[in-house]
Amino acid sequence: MNGPPTVPEISSRVRLAVGRLHRRLRQLVPTGVTQSRLSALSTVDASGPLSIGALAAAEGVAASTMTRLVDSLEGDGLVARISDATDRRVARIQATERGSRLLRDLRTEADHHVADRLAALTPEDLEQLAWALGILEWIAEDRAERPPMAPAHVAEPRA
């Protein structure tokens, strides 16, 4: 490579690295727990009891699709339907203790996997990575404000 990397080159490397890491972490998930099931369970666990419609909207799927997904999660004991306190016609979906525990266990296992890899880095590498994570988070969250510039000692290339 001649000269500094271009935006398209960096963009491609970021996409590939994030995709590879995502695939590696997905391999830690038990068989039968699809990405859509895991996402719906995570949303319910984080947001509290939600109606099927609200959960479908949050996940960007049709209510009929979400109903099938919730049926599957409920069948595995990961979520439960509870009656709405103000409108008994509405059922709300909440994570069961088993569902919350599954998410905690998966997150802990993923964190340990990444931490094992990070343990091989020097303190300087970790500082650079911490700064770069701010940029990745800015990209992922699509925020308008620009991330802070790297401290001079992080921006300097290492020998």
Buried (B, 14 or more C-beta within 10 A) or exposed (E): EEEEEEEEEEEEEBEEEEEEBEEEBEEEBEEEBEEBBBBBBBBBBEBEBBBBEBBBBBBEBEEEBBBEBBEBBBEBEBBBBEEEEEEEEBBBBBBBEEBBEBBEEBEEEBEEBEEEEEEEEEEEEEBBEEBBEEBBEBEEEEEEEEBEEBEEEBEEEEE
